[in-house]
């Protein structure tokens, strides 16, 4: 597949991957191949679907939180997203994720 890395800009709030930063809000800059961006986009789609499940579940008042919660799935996907962004990210992205202390960056 494509071995050339290009700059992309990630907005986790709305789940988008941009190929230009001009006029767009973004949180992380990554350098990735086409295959890596496709994988990152798949994680963003999975994250969106998991987020919808947690939102829908939160609207049902009689369901207890600890019973069949979709939150672990959402958390796991979000951690995979941050790990991949850390791996592909520029130094600013790496520093930001490290400061967030949500993943073990020493193991990546």
N, C-alpha and C positions, 0 to 999 in steps of 0.2 A: 504494500500500500504506500501511500504518500509518506516519505521519510523527512520531508522538509517541515520544520516547525515555523509556525506563524503566530503572531500576536492575536489574542482574542481577549475580550473583556466580558467578565461574568457579572450578571446581576442576579443574585440569589433571591432577592425579594420578589421579582416577577418571573424568575426562571428562564432568563434569556442569555444567549451567547451572542455577542456582537463582534463583528470583525473590524469595527472602528469605534473609537471612543468619542468622536466628535458629536456633541449635542446629546449624549446619552448618559444616564446614570449607571454606574457600575461600581462594584466593590473590589474585584480582583482582576489582575492582568495575568494571563497564562500564555505560555508558548507551547503549542501543541501541533501534532500532525492531524490530518483529516480523520484518521481512525480514532485518535485520542479524543478529539472533539465530538465525534459520533458517540463514543462511550460516555463522555461527560454529559452530553445531551440526553442520553438514555437515563442516566442517574437523575437528571433534572426532571424528566417526565415521571420517573418512579417516585421522586420526592413529592411532586405535585399530586399524584394519585394518593399517596400515603397521607398527605396533608388533608386532602378532601375527606378521607376516611375518619381522621381524628376530628375534623370539624363536624362532620355529620354525627359522629358518636356523641360529641359534646352537646348536641342539641336535644338528646334524649335524656330527660331528667331522671328517669327511674333506673337507668343502667348504672350500676356501681362501677367506679373507675377501674378497680383492679380486676374486673371480670371481662375477659376477651378484649382487652384494650389494643387498639391498633398503634398505640404510641411506640412500643418497641420497634416495630417495623419502620416507622417514620424516623426514629432516632438512629437506627442502623443505616438507613439510606443517607441521612444527613451526614453521619460520620464518614461514610464512604465518599460523599461529595467533597467534604473538607479535606480528606486524605488526598484525593486526586488533585484538588486545587493546590494543596501544599506541594505535591510532587511536581506539578507543571508550572506553578506560579513563579513570578519574579520575586526578588528579595523582599519587596514591600508586602506582597501577599503572604510569603512565608513568615515574616515577622509578625504580621497581623494575626495569623492563625495561631502562631506560637503564643502570642500574648493572650489570646482567647482561652488558652489552656483547655480546649475541649477534646483534643486528640493527643496521643502520645507521639510527638514529632520526633522523638529520639529513635523510634522503631521504624520510621519511614525512610 
